[in-house]
Every structure is written in C-alpha cells, then in structure tokens.
C-alpha cells in the first residue's frame, strides 16, 4: 500500500506493518546482505547505487551497513562511512559532500508514540536528518529524528545529538552540546 509510504515520507502517522513497506524493508535487507558479503569494491558500489536514493561520486562505505529502506538515504560526493553503521531511514537522511562517518554511528528518523496503547498499534511517524558538508562524526555517534548538523561541524565520539548543531561547531556528550566553534583558515 503506497499510501502508507507517502504518509511516512510526509511526516504523518503511518503503519509500518503494511505489505508494501515490509516488502521495501525486505528488499533493503536482501540488497544490504549482498553488499555486506561482497569483497569487490566496484561491485559493492554498484549494489549500493541500486538501493540508495542518491550516491555521489567517490563515496566509500565500509561493510557492514544496515538501512530500513535505503531509498531514503542520500549521500553527496566523497562521503565515507566506517563499519557497522545503522540508518533507520523512514524519513530522508541526507549527508553532504566530504562528510566522514565513524564506526557504529546510528541515524534514527522514526518516532513512536509515548502512550503505550497507541504504540502497541505499531503506528509511528518520522522526521528527516540532515548532515551538512565537510562534517566528521566520531565513532558511535547517535543522531536523533529531525536533527540538522551544520556544514563543517565535528561531533565527538559517543555523542547523542538531540538538537540541531550550528555550522563549524564541535559538539560532544549526551545530550550533545557545542563546546567550541571551528575557525576555518
């Protein structure tokens, strides 16, 4: 049922347990299994390009990678992902040019109801994530729904980013807080 996909992408409440959305997640899982097992770099790149919404030039994604859908992940040019990253792309996740993603980073777009009776119906909503150009996310960074990280920013290892980070900032901690500005030469 494509209607639920449209609701999902538009930030409305939707049911992720419809046959159509399950089939998209199955396709992502199968494609990423193939990607994660493939040893040849060129073949891995072709596999990813068949799944992702956009993949710029000169990207390098280290296996393993997990995405809910894949088709909602957009990578600019020169993006690097280290191993074991998770992208729950129920909404668009866009990553700008020349951004480096450390190992075990996680991007969460879904939001579940706080009330357990609603949550038990499986409905959810999602908010997009945007990571700017020339950013660096250290290992095990978690980005929560609706967050934007500005161009040129660095997020310290282990940070949990709950709110937008301005451009050219260093943010660390849980929740992540800006500790200094980066002066570009």
MDAnalysis code that builds the backbone (N, CA, C; Angstrom):
import MDAnalysis as mda
import numpy as np

u = mda.Universe.empty(555, n_residues=185, atom_resindex=np.repeat(np.arange(185), 3), trajectory=True)
u.add_TopologyAttr("name", ["N", "CA", "C"] * 185)
u.add_TopologyAttr("resid", np.arange(1, 186))
u.add_TopologyAttr("resname", ["UNK", "UNK", "UNK", "UNK", "UNK", "UNK", "UNK", "UNK", "UNK", "UNK", "UNK", "UNK", "UNK", "UNK", "UNK", "UNK", "UNK", "UNK", "UNK", "UNK", "UNK", "UNK", "UNK", "UNK", "UNK", "UNK", "UNK", "UNK", "UNK", "UNK", "UNK", "UNK", "UNK", "UNK", "UNK", "UNK", "UNK", "UNK", "UNK", "UNK", "UNK", "UNK", "UNK", "UNK", "UNK", "UNK", "UNK", "UNK", "UNK", "UNK", "UNK", "UNK", "UNK", "UNK", "UNK", "UNK", "UNK", "UNK", "UNK", "UNK", "UNK", "UNK", "UNK", "UNK", "UNK", "UNK", "UNK", "UNK", "UNK", "UNK", "UNK", "UNK", "UNK", "UNK", "UNK", "UNK", "UNK", "UNK", "UNK", "UNK", "UNK", "UNK", "UNK", "UNK", "UNK", "UNK", "UNK", "UNK", "UNK", "UNK", "UNK", "UNK", "UNK", "UNK", "UNK", "UNK", "UNK", "UNK", "UNK", "UNK", "UNK", "UNK", "UNK", "UNK", "UNK", "UNK", "UNK", "UNK", "UNK", "UNK", "UNK", "UNK", "UNK", "UNK", "UNK", "UNK", "UNK", "UNK", "UNK", "UNK", "UNK", "UNK", "UNK", "UNK", "UNK", "UNK", "UNK", "UNK", "UNK", "UNK", "UNK", "UNK", "UNK", "UNK", "UNK", "UNK", "UNK", "UNK", "UNK", "UNK", "UNK", "UNK", "UNK", "UNK", "UNK", "UNK", "UNK", "UNK", "UNK", "UNK", "UNK", "UNK", "UNK", "UNK", "UNK", "UNK", "UNK", "UNK", "UNK", "UNK", "UNK", "UNK", "UNK", "UNK", "UNK", "UNK", "UNK", "UNK", "UNK", "UNK", "UNK", "UNK", "UNK", "UNK", "UNK", "UNK", "UNK", "UNK", "UNK", "UNK", "UNK", "UNK", "UNK", "UNK", "UNK"])
u.atoms.positions = np.array([
    [0.838, -1.178, 0.000],
    [0.000, 0.000, 0.000],
    [0.886, 1.245, 0.000],
    [1.064, 1.863, -1.151],
    [1.945, 3.015, -1.296],
    [1.487, 4.214, -0.472],
    [0.216, 4.229, -0.117],
    [-0.311, 5.337, 0.668],
    [0.449, 5.476, 1.989],
    [0.757, 4.376, 2.649],
    [1.486, 4.429, 3.918],
    [2.911, 4.944, 3.704],
    [3.537, 4.596, 2.578],
    [4.864, 5.130, 2.270],
    [4.792, 6.649, 2.126],
    [3.793, 7.141, 1.432],
    [3.633, 8.592, 1.255],
    [3.430, 9.282, 2.601],
    [2.628, 8.685, 3.472],
    [2.448, 9.243, 4.818],
    [3.789, 9.279, 5.554],
    [4.538, 8.189, 5.453],
    [5.828, 8.083, 6.128],
    [6.759, 9.207, 5.687],
    [6.891, 9.385, 4.396],
    [7.799, 10.397, 3.846],
    [7.331, 11.820, 4.162],
    [6.025, 11.990, 4.294],
    [5.464, 13.319, 4.574],
    [5.389, 13.644, 6.063],
    [5.930, 12.774, 6.914],
    [5.962, 13.058, 8.343],
    [4.633, 12.864, 9.049],
    [3.738, 12.092, 8.438],
    [2.445, 11.798, 9.057],
    [2.536, 10.477, 9.809],
    [1.546, 10.212, 10.662],
    [1.466, 8.916, 11.323],
    [1.152, 7.859, 10.273],
    [1.836, 6.741, 10.330],
    [1.649, 5.671, 9.348],
    [1.849, 4.325, 10.028],
    [1.422, 3.284, 9.321],
    [1.570, 1.919, 9.810],
    [2.705, 1.234, 9.044],
    [3.845, 0.978, 9.696],
    [4.974, 0.351, 9.002],
    [4.778, -1.137, 8.708],
    [3.682, -1.718, 9.182],
    [3.473, -3.151, 9.028],
    [2.627, -3.510, 7.808],
    [2.470, -2.581, 6.868],
    [1.746, -2.895, 5.635],
    [2.633, -3.732, 4.719],
    [1.989, -4.502, 3.848],
    [2.741, -5.381, 2.942],
    [3.754, -4.603, 2.113],
    [3.365, -3.422, 1.627],
    [4.263, -2.647, 0.770],
    [5.521, -2.216, 1.529],
    [5.356, -1.683, 2.727],
    [6.523, -1.229, 3.489],
    [7.382, -2.417, 3.935],
    [6.749, -3.504, 4.285],
    [7.514, -4.710, 4.635],
    [8.327, -5.179, 3.429],
    [7.735, -5.126, 2.239],
    [8.463, -5.563, 1.036],
    [9.654, -4.649, 0.750],
    [9.509, -3.354, 0.993],
    [10.636, -2.428, 0.799],
    [11.756, -2.717, 1.802],
    [11.388, -2.993, 3.047],
    [12.411, -3.321, 4.047],
    [13.082, -4.655, 3.721],
    [12.315, -5.616, 3.231],
    [12.899, -6.900, 2.816],
    [13.901, -6.699, 1.683],
    [13.521, -5.865, 0.707],
    [14.438, -5.579, -0.413],
    [15.733, -4.950, 0.101],
    [15.606, -3.994, 1.029],
    [16.789, -3.349, 1.600],
    [17.660, -4.378, 2.314],
    [17.057, -5.204, 3.125],
    [17.808, -6.207, 3.872],
    [18.533, -7.174, 2.935],
    [17.846, -7.622, 1.873],
    [18.465, -8.535, 0.908],
    [19.611, -7.861, 0.154],
    [19.385, -6.632, -0.266],
    [20.419, -5.907, -1.009],
    [21.629, -5.639, -0.126],
    [21.375, -5.251, 1.123],
    [22.487, -4.964, 2.027],
    [23.208, -6.227, 2.467],
    [22.517, -7.348, 2.534],
    [23.192, -8.616, 2.796],
    [24.209, -8.877, 1.684],
    [23.752, -8.688, 0.433],
    [24.644, -8.874, -0.718],
    [25.823, -7.898, -0.642],
    [25.546, -6.626, -0.357],
    [26.601, -5.609, -0.226],
    [27.600, -6.000, 0.866],
    [27.086, -6.380, 2.028],
    [27.946, -6.674, 3.172],
    [28.815, -7.911, 2.960],
    [28.389, -8.822, 2.065],
    [29.157, -10.037, 1.784],
    [30.149, -9.854, 0.635],
    [29.909, -8.867, -0.214],
    [30.723, -8.678, -1.425],
    [32.115, -8.154, -1.077],
    [33.138, -8.774, -1.660],
    [34.510, -8.348, -1.409],
    [35.003, -7.300, -2.409],
    [34.489, -7.326, -3.623],
    [34.935, -6.417, -4.673],
    [34.321, -5.015, -4.484],
    [35.177, -4.001, -4.370],
    [34.710, -2.618, -4.127],
    [33.776, -2.105, -5.211],
    [34.109, -2.353, -6.460],
    [33.281, -1.859, -7.579],
    [31.890, -2.487, -7.540],
    [31.839, -3.776, -7.261],
    [30.542, -4.456, -7.170],
    [29.739, -3.928, -5.982],
    [30.425, -3.666, -4.850],
    [29.729, -3.109, -3.687],
    [29.123, -1.747, -4.027],
    [29.874, -0.935, -4.757],
    [29.369, 0.387, -5.149],
    [28.134, 0.253, -6.042],
    [28.178, -0.665, -6.987],
    [27.014, -0.890, -7.863],
    [25.794, -1.354, -7.075],
    [26.022, -2.224, -6.118],
    [24.914, -2.716, -5.294],
    [24.271, -1.559, -4.538],
    [25.105, -0.720, -3.922],
    [24.559, 0.415, -3.166],
    [23.825, 1.404, -4.058],
    [24.385, 1.670, -5.222],
    [23.727, 2.614, -6.131],
    [22.357, 2.117, -6.561],
    [22.155, 0.793, -6.567],
    [20.846, 0.251, -6.937],
    [19.820, 0.421, -5.812],
    [20.282, 0.686, -4.605],
    [19.392, 0.775, -3.444],
    [19.180, 2.203, -2.960],
    [20.265, 2.959, -2.831],
    [20.175, 4.270, -2.193],
    [19.422, 5.273, -3.047],
    [18.817, 6.254, -2.380],
    [18.120, 7.323, -3.084],
    [19.072, 8.140, -3.933],
    [20.298, 8.358, -3.427],
    [21.333, 9.084, -4.165],
    [22.675, 8.686, -3.574],
    [23.640, 8.506, -4.460],
    [25.008, 8.222, -4.024],
    [25.938, 8.981, -4.948],
    [26.598, 9.996, -4.392],
    [27.506, 10.816, -5.181],
    [28.755, 10.043, -5.595],
    [29.658, 10.766, -6.217],
    [30.929, 10.184, -6.670],
    [31.897, 10.033, -5.498],
    [32.790, 9.062, -5.637],
    [33.890, 8.847, -4.694],
    [33.442, 8.615, -3.255],
    [32.320, 7.924, -3.086],
    [31.880, 7.527, -1.746],
    [32.520, 6.193, -1.397],
    [32.779, 6.002, -0.129],
    [33.283, 4.712, 0.318],
    [32.505, 4.300, 1.556],
    [31.810, 3.188, 1.452],
    [31.005, 2.675, 2.553],
    [31.598, 1.336, 2.974],
    [32.092, 1.279, 4.194],
    [32.673, 0.052, 4.717],
    [31.559, -0.864, 5.218],
    [31.548, -2.126, 4.777],
    [30.563, -3.044, 5.344],
    [30.843, -3.217, 6.845],
    [29.895, -3.481, 7.646],
    [28.523, -3.693, 7.283],
    [27.711, -2.408, 7.460],
    [26.658, -2.326, 6.663],
    [25.726, -1.211, 6.703],
    [24.327, -1.787, 6.827],
    [23.477, -1.132, 7.631],
    [22.073, -1.516, 7.720],
    [21.218, -0.281, 7.489],
    [20.209, -0.409, 6.640],
    [19.211, 0.649, 6.417],
    [17.838, 0.001, 6.466],
    [16.852, 0.739, 6.991],
    [15.478, 0.246, 6.912],
    [15.036, 0.135, 5.462],
    [15.227, 1.217, 4.700],
    [14.728, 1.275, 3.322],
    [15.838, 1.518, 2.304],
    [16.831, 2.299, 2.641],
    [17.916, 2.604, 1.698],
    [17.543, 3.674, 0.699],
    [16.355, 3.586, 0.155],
    [15.920, 4.541, -0.870],
    [15.749, 5.950, -0.315],
    [15.736, 6.108, 1.001],
    [15.595, 7.426, 1.611],
    [16.919, 7.967, 2.141],
    [18.017, 7.301, 1.797],
    [19.357, 7.753, 2.176],
    [20.014, 8.399, 0.968],
    [20.447, 9.648, 1.139],
    [21.097, 10.386, 0.048],
    [22.482, 10.828, 0.489],
    [23.484, 10.421, -0.298],
    [24.879, 10.746, 0.002],
    [25.434, 11.694, -1.055],
    [26.116, 12.740, -0.602],
    [26.810, 13.630, -1.528],
    [28.093, 12.978, -2.023],
    [28.964, 13.775, -2.623],
    [30.252, 13.285, -3.127],
    [31.240, 13.117, -1.972],
    [32.084, 12.097, -2.079],
    [33.175, 11.918, -1.124],
    [32.745, 11.563, 0.284],
    [31.582, 10.966, 0.443],
    [31.122, 10.559, 1.778],
    [31.804, 9.247, 2.154],
    [32.238, 9.166, 3.411],
    [32.871, 7.957, 3.926],
    [32.088, 7.456, 5.134],
    [31.701, 6.184, 5.106],
    [31.080, 5.513, 6.241],
    [32.038, 4.434, 6.722],
    [32.378, 4.437, 7.996],
    [33.143, 3.338, 8.559],
    [32.182, 2.185, 8.880],
    [32.667, 1.137, 9.482],
    [31.913, -0.109, 9.647],
    [30.756, -0.006, 10.639],
    [29.751, -0.860, 10.399],
    [28.661, -1.119, 11.336],
    [27.737, 0.068, 11.591],
    [27.442, 0.828, 10.569],
    [26.525, 1.950, 10.724],
    [25.085, 1.504, 10.476],
    [24.159, 2.190, 11.152],
    [22.727, 1.886, 11.076],
    [21.992, 3.158, 10.678],
    [21.187, 3.062, 9.621],
    [20.405, 4.211, 9.151],
    [18.941, 3.783, 9.099],
    [18.153, 4.245, 10.057],
    [16.721, 3.979, 10.058],
    [16.073, 5.115, 9.280],
    [15.999, 4.923, 7.974],
    [15.618, 5.988, 7.042],
    [14.136, 5.940, 6.681],
    [13.289, 6.035, 7.698],
    [11.845, 6.141, 7.458],
    [11.510, 7.526, 6.916],
    [12.362, 8.495, 7.187],
    [12.333, 9.818, 6.567],
    [13.683, 9.988, 5.873],
    [13.812, 11.025, 5.079],
    [15.062, 11.234, 4.352],
    [16.227, 11.481, 5.312],
    [17.339, 10.835, 5.016],
    [18.610, 11.089, 5.688],
    [19.556, 11.562, 4.602],
    [19.985, 12.829, 4.688],
    [20.898, 13.361, 3.669],
    [22.226, 13.715, 4.324],
    [23.291, 13.318, 3.652],
    [24.647, 13.527, 4.151],
    [25.429, 14.248, 3.075],
    [25.979, 15.412, 3.438],
    [26.633, 16.291, 2.485],
    [28.013, 15.826, 2.060],
    [28.518, 16.493, 1.031],
    [29.822, 16.183, 0.445],
    [30.923, 16.144, 1.504],
    [31.855, 15.214, 1.296],
    [33.087, 15.117, 2.084],
    [32.844, 14.992, 3.585],
    [31.790, 14.287, 3.949],
    [31.499, 14.041, 5.360],
    [31.973, 12.642, 5.713],
    [32.613, 12.546, 6.870],
    [33.157, 11.278, 7.360],
    [32.320, 10.801, 8.532],
    [31.893, 9.546, 8.459],
    [31.058, 8.931, 9.482],
    [31.870, 7.814, 10.141],
    [32.083, 7.914, 11.438],
    [32.862, 6.912, 12.164],
    [32.112, 5.599, 12.321],
    [32.791, 4.589, 12.864],
    [32.163, 3.280, 13.026],
    [31.028, 3.324, 14.039],
    [30.056, 2.457, 13.819],
    [28.940, 2.260, 14.749],
    [28.036, 3.479, 14.906],
    [28.051, 4.388, 13.946],
    [27.151, 5.540, 14.029],
    [25.734, 5.109, 13.682],
    [24.769, 5.817, 14.270],
    [23.373, 5.453, 14.093],
    [22.535, 6.695, 13.816],
    [21.652, 6.577, 12.846],
    [20.776, 7.670, 12.421],
    [19.338, 7.187, 12.572],
    [18.590, 7.814, 13.464],
    [17.224, 7.369, 13.772],
    [16.214, 8.412, 13.334],
    [15.396, 8.109, 12.335],
    [14.332, 9.036, 11.946],
    [12.972, 8.696, 12.541],
    [12.668, 7.430, 12.915],
    [11.312, 7.130, 13.400],
    [11.044, 7.669, 14.802],
    [9.781, 7.978, 15.027],
    [9.302, 8.436, 16.341],
    [8.080, 7.590, 16.681],
    [8.085, 7.015, 17.863],
    [6.978, 6.177, 18.317],
    [6.146, 6.946, 19.341],
    [4.854, 6.665, 19.419],
    [4.007, 7.343, 20.396],
    [4.469, 7.071, 21.828],
    [4.317, 8.050, 22.689],
    [4.646, 7.849, 24.101],
    [3.599, 6.993, 24.800],
    [2.347, 7.138, 24.384],
    [1.269, 6.375, 25.011],
    [1.320, 4.925, 24.539],
    [1.418, 3.990, 25.458],
    [1.618, 2.595, 25.066],
    [0.457, 2.023, 24.258],
    [-0.769, 2.476, 24.498],
    [-1.893, 1.938, 23.722],
    [-1.740, 2.294, 22.244],
    [-1.296, 3.515, 21.944],
    [-1.030, 3.897, 20.549],
    [0.201, 3.163, 20.024],
    [1.245, 3.107, 20.855],
    [2.486, 2.452, 20.430],
    [2.239, 0.989, 20.081],
    [1.365, 0.326, 20.809],
    [1.073, -1.085, 20.572],
    [0.333, -1.337, 19.262],
    [-0.150, -0.282, 18.613],
    [-0.776, -0.432, 17.295],
    [0.273, -0.388, 16.179],
    [1.530, -0.128, 16.535],
    [2.672, -0.055, 15.618],
    [2.746, 1.238, 14.816],
    [1.809, 2.174, 14.999],
    [1.923, 3.406, 14.221],
    [3.168, 4.173, 14.660],
    [3.692, 4.941, 13.738],
    [4.847, 5.789, 14.011],
    [4.850, 6.936, 13.028],
    [5.742, 7.863, 13.279],
    [5.987, 8.953, 12.353],
    [7.503, 9.068, 12.225],
    [7.976, 9.951, 11.363],
    [9.428, 10.081, 11.179],
    [9.769, 11.519, 10.813],
    [10.960, 11.945, 11.216],
    [11.459, 13.271, 10.863],
    [12.826, 13.133, 10.205],
    [13.090, 13.922, 9.153],
    [14.347, 13.796, 8.418],
    [15.569, 14.230, 9.226],
    [16.700, 13.726, 8.794],
    [18.008, 14.089, 9.359],
    [18.839, 14.668, 8.236],
    [19.547, 15.752, 8.546],
    [20.437, 16.351, 7.547],
    [21.803, 16.587, 8.180],
    [22.825, 15.999, 7.562],
    [24.209, 16.218, 7.973],
    [24.857, 17.033, 6.859],
    [25.433, 18.163, 7.205],
    [25.985, 19.075, 6.206],
    [27.246, 18.557, 5.538],
    [27.843, 19.451, 4.772],
    [29.098, 19.146, 4.071],
    [30.275, 19.261, 5.035],
    [31.322, 18.478, 4.727],
    [32.595, 18.577, 5.445],
    [32.475, 18.352, 6.943],
    [31.564, 17.478, 7.349],
    [31.397, 17.144, 8.763],
    [32.192, 15.889, 9.100],
    [32.392, 15.686, 10.377],
    [33.034, 14.485, 10.877],
    [32.263, 14.020, 12.103],
    [31.723, 12.814, 12.033],
    [31.027, 12.213, 13.161],
    [31.911, 11.104, 13.689],
    [32.352, 11.230, 14.941],
    [33.208, 10.215, 15.550],
    [32.456, 8.917, 15.772],
    [33.156, 7.916, 16.212],
    [32.568, 6.604, 16.412],
    [31.405, 6.612, 17.394],
    [30.400, 5.790, 17.087],
    [29.245, 5.561, 17.957],
    [28.398, 6.800, 18.216],
    [28.412, 7.753, 17.311],
    [27.522, 8.918, 17.419],
    [26.106, 8.475, 17.077],
    [25.132, 9.004, 17.806],
    [23.716, 8.750, 17.537],
    [23.059, 10.075, 17.172],
    [22.386, 10.093, 16.025],
    [21.654, 11.274, 15.562],
    [20.160, 10.962, 15.668],
    [19.425, 11.793, 16.399],
    [18.003, 11.556, 16.618],
    [17.146, 12.240, 15.556],
    [15.844, 11.891, 15.502],
    [14.950, 12.410, 14.465],
    [14.909, 13.935, 14.407],
    [14.892, 14.455, 13.172],
    [14.714, 15.881, 12.954],
    [15.952, 16.734, 13.118],
    [17.099, 16.130, 13.390],
    [18.324, 16.887, 13.660],
    [19.012, 17.303, 12.367],
    [19.552, 18.525, 12.379],
    [20.435, 19.021, 11.326],
    [21.788, 19.337, 11.952],
    [22.847, 18.836, 11.328],
    [24.218, 19.164, 11.732],
    [24.768, 20.077, 10.646],
    [25.162, 21.283, 11.027],
    [25.625, 22.280, 10.070],
    [26.958, 21.930, 9.428],
    [27.201, 22.531, 8.258],
    [28.439, 22.321, 7.497],
    [29.663, 22.523, 8.391],
    [30.667, 21.675, 8.183],
    [31.961, 21.838, 8.833],
    [32.001, 21.455, 10.300],
    [30.952, 20.853, 10.822],
    [30.922, 20.530, 12.250],
    [31.542, 19.170, 12.540],
    [31.983, 19.024, 13.781],
    [32.569, 17.779, 14.277],
    [31.750, 17.345, 15.485],
    [31.329, 16.092, 15.481],
    [30.584, 15.524, 16.598],
    [31.476, 14.472, 17.242],
    [31.784, 14.657, 18.526],
    [32.696, 13.771, 19.240],
    [32.146, 12.374, 19.429],
    [33.041, 11.418, 19.494],
    [32.674, 10.008, 19.649],
    [31.719, 9.824, 20.819],
    [30.695, 9.010, 20.587],
    [29.749, 8.669, 21.632],
    [28.661, 9.704, 21.890],
    [28.677, 10.805, 21.173],
    [27.679, 11.854, 21.403],
    [26.301, 11.395, 20.950],
    [25.280, 11.884, 21.646],
    [23.892, 11.669, 21.265],
    [23.334, 13.040, 20.900],
    [23.078, 13.232, 19.598],
    [22.683, 14.540, 19.095],
    [21.165, 14.619, 19.074],
    [20.619, 15.431, 19.978],
    [19.176, 15.556, 20.153],
    [18.623, 16.837, 19.551],
    [19.513, 17.814, 19.274],
    [19.091, 19.111, 18.734],
    [20.064, 19.534, 17.634],
    [19.624, 20.478, 16.813],
    [20.466, 20.971, 15.714],
    [21.800, 21.488, 16.235],
    [22.842, 21.267, 15.433],
    [24.194, 21.750, 15.731],
    [24.542, 22.782, 14.663],
    [24.937, 24.011, 15.074],
    [25.282, 25.035, 14.077],
    [26.523, 24.652, 13.280],
    [26.693, 25.302, 12.143],
    [27.871, 25.013, 11.311],
    [29.149, 25.361, 12.067],
    [30.234, 24.686, 11.655],
    [31.575, 24.910, 12.201],
    [31.617, 24.856, 13.723],
    [30.983, 23.835, 14.290],
    [30.951, 23.651, 15.740],
    [31.505, 22.288, 16.103],
    [32.048, 22.208, 17.314],
    [32.419, 20.923, 17.902],
    [31.394, 20.648, 18.993],
    [30.732, 19.484, 18.912],
    [29.736, 19.107, 19.903],
    [30.083, 17.738, 20.466],
    [29.922, 17.590, 21.781],
    [30.233, 16.333, 22.452],
    [29.196, 16.061, 23.532],
    [29.132, 14.810, 23.978],
    [28.350, 14.454, 25.149],
    [26.969, 13.917, 24.865],
    [26.254, 13.643, 25.968],
    [24.892, 13.114, 25.918],
    [24.046, 13.865, 26.935],
    [23.184, 14.750, 26.445],
    [22.983, 15.129, 25.044],
    [24.144, 15.990, 24.549],
    [24.378, 15.955, 23.235],
    [25.497, 16.696, 22.652],
    [25.324, 18.194, 22.882],
    [26.422, 18.825, 23.274],
    [26.449, 20.276, 23.469],
    [27.642, 20.834, 22.719],
    [27.466, 22.019, 22.157],
    [28.558, 22.688, 21.451],
    [29.565, 23.160, 22.490],
    [30.832, 22.784, 22.296],
    [31.877, 23.215, 23.234],
    [32.813, 24.245, 22.641],
    [32.815, 24.346, 21.291],
    [33.615, 25.413, 20.675],
    [33.252, 25.558, 19.199],
    [33.613, 26.704, 18.677],
    [33.457, 26.990, 17.250],
    [34.767, 26.664, 16.554],
    [34.677, 26.258, 15.302],
    [35.854, 25.954, 14.488],
    [36.089, 27.159, 13.584],
    [37.259, 27.699, 13.658],
    [37.634, 28.820, 12.789],
    [38.320, 28.245, 11.554],
    [37.685, 28.424, 10.396],
    [38.240, 27.896, 9.138],
    [39.342, 28.831, 8.644],
    [40.448, 28.255, 8.189],
    [41.555, 29.063, 7.637],
    [41.212, 29.555, 6.272],
])
